[in-house]
Amino acid sequence: MQQCFLILGYGIPKDITLDENYGIYLKTVFNNVFEACTKSNNWDATIIFSGGKTDMVKPYRRSEAQEMIKYFKLLMRRTSVRDRVKRWHLIPEKRSYSTLDNFLYTKEILKPLKADTRNVIVFGEKTRHRRIIALTKKTLPGAKIMIVDFDQSANRYLDPDFLRHKESEVMKFDLWALKSPNNLKKHRELFKQKFVFLRQAGPEKHVQAVKEWWEEELKKIVR
């Protein structure tokens, strides 16, 4: 039985090895993958790291997937685990600009592997958990979900009503995008524009810019 794990990406810090959020997230992921392999006594794990080039630092070449793998390899090299995890296969999915894309592009990766989606575990962030559940059901039926409440940034502590409203509306937009190729194209264009906007705002105004962008775009999203 092939074990597969999907790790959703969440931005790109200046140095991922020093980032508190990714430290909590990826160490938690590592321990859960390690535990799953221990219980099944099967160390042939395929781990997909999903996230595109959302870099906020010029020349904007890094991807979330590549950065997460860089950190994960450091965890795998520890003397206490390296002999047991050497058969783990790390796959970068570098095209995504949204959570919906994370799932759709991962589904493409899984097809040639002939992986049973019931043997997939998805790792994602707490404030997006309802949307992660809905998209998992739509794209990877039967997959298990592991929610990690790792975010210590100001984004995590935005007004709860705003977060709930944002997630509810974006989930509607995601489901609308799945109805046709043309809808999906518009969805992808919008999320690419998001990163143009955030780069123009700059790192000092990043949190406020995220909130402003969503407040403006939520007015336009298809209902």
N, C-alpha and C positions, 0 to 999 in steps of 0.2 A: 504493500500500500504506500503510494507516494504522499508524503506530507508536504503541503505548501502553505506558505505564510505571506500575507500581503501587508506591507508596512506603508501607511499613507504618510506623505511628507507634509511639512508645515513650515515653509519658508527656508531661507538660507542665512544663517548668522555669519558675521565676519569671520569667525573661527569656530567651527562646530565643535571642536575638541574642548573648547572652554565655555560652551553655551549650557547654562543650567537646564533649560527646558529640554533640549535634545538629550542631555545627560540622563535626566530622569526617564524620559520616554524610551530611549534605545536600550538603556540598561534593564528597564522593565520588560521590554520586548525580548531582549536576549535571554533573560531568566525564564520567561514563559516558553520560548522555543526550546530552550535547554530542558525544561521540565517535560515538555511534550515528547521530546526524543527519549528522555530517560524512561518515561512511563511506557512508551511503545517499544523501547529497545530498538529503535530504528533511527539511525543517525544520518540517513540520506535525505536531508531536508532541502527543499527549494524555497528560497526567501526572496521575494520580489519587493524591491524598494521603489516606490512610485512617486515621482514628482519632477516637474520640468524645470526650465531655466527661468526661475523666478528671482534670480540674483538681484539684490539692490545695490551691489558694488560694481562699478565699472571694471572691466568691459562687459559685464553681464553674461559671462560664459558658463558659470557653474550651474549645475542642476541639483535639485533637492536629492534625487536618487544617488548621484555620485557622492555627494557630501555625506549622506547617511551611511553609505557603504564604507566610506573612508573611516568614519567613527566606529562602525560595527567591526571592521577588521582589527582595529585596536583592541576591542573587547575579546575577539576570538584569539588574539595572540597571547593572551595571559597564560602563564605556565600552568595554572590550575585547570584550564579547560582545553587548551589547544589540541591535545591529542584526540579528544573526543569530538571536536567540532570541525575537524579538517575535511570532512565530506560534505559540509554545508555548501550549497551552491547559491551564490548571491547574484541576482539578476537586476540590473537597473532598468527602470521604465522612465524615460527622460522626456516624454512628449506632453505630459499633463500640465494644464494650467488651472484645473478645478478638481473638486472631489469626484464629480461625475466622470471626468476623463481618467482619473485614477482607476476607476472600476472598468471602464470600457477598454482602455489600453492593456490593462492587466488581463482581461478576458482574452484578448488577442494573443498574449504571451502564453496563456494556459492551453490554448487550443492545440498547438503541435505537441505539447507535453502529454496530452490526453489525460489531464488530471481531473479527478472527480471533485467537483466543487464542494461536496460534502466533507472533503478532507482538507479544506482551506480554512485558515484562521485569519481574520482581518483585524488589524490593530489600528485604532483611530482615537481622536481627541474627544474629550467629554462634551464640550458645548455643541458638537456636531453629531452627537450620538443618534438622534432620531433620524437624521438624514442618512447617516451611515447604514442604519438598519434597513431603511427603505430601499436604498440603492443596492445593498447586498442582496436583498430579496429579488430585485429586478434583474440583476446581472450575474450574480454568483449564488443561485438558489441552493440552500442547504449549508452554506458556509457559516462557520461560527464567528462570533464577534467578541473582541476583547477591547473594552474602552479603557483608556488610560487618562486620568485627570492630571496631566503633567504641567500644563501651562502656568507659569508664574508671572507672565507679562501682564501689562495693563489691559491687553485685549481680553484676557480671561475675566476681568472684573468690570467690564462694561455693564451698563444697566441691564439686568436680567430680562426685562420686558423687551428691550431692543434686541437682545440676543435671540430670544424666542421668536420674535416677529421676523427677524432676519432669516433665521433657519427655516421657518415655516414657508416664507415666500420663496426662498432659494430652492427648497425642496419641490415646490410647485413648478418652478422654472426648470429644474432638472428633469422632472417627469414629463413636462411639455417637450423638452429637447429630445427625449427618447421616442417621440411620436413620428418623427420624420428626419431624413438626412438634412433637409433645409433648416429645420428647427435646430438641429445639433450644430450646424455651421454657424448660426447666429449666436448660439450659446457660447461656442468657442471664441468667436470674435469678441464678445463682451468681456470674457475673462482675460483675454490678451490685452484689451484696453485697460483693464484694471491695473496691470503691472506697469504700463506706460504712465498712468496717473500717479501711482505710488512712487515711481522713480523720480518724477518731476517734483513731487512734494518733498522728497529727501528724508534721510533717516531721523532727523530731529522731530519731524512732524508726522512720523509714520503711523502711530496709533490713531491720532486724530484724523489723518487722511483716510485710513481704513474705514472709520466710522462714517466720515463724510461721503465717501464713495458709495458705501452701501445705502445710506439714507437717500442719496440721489437716484441710484439705479433701481432701488426697490419700487420707486414710483413708476418706472417704465416696464418692469417685468410683467410678462404675460400672466394673466390670472385665469 
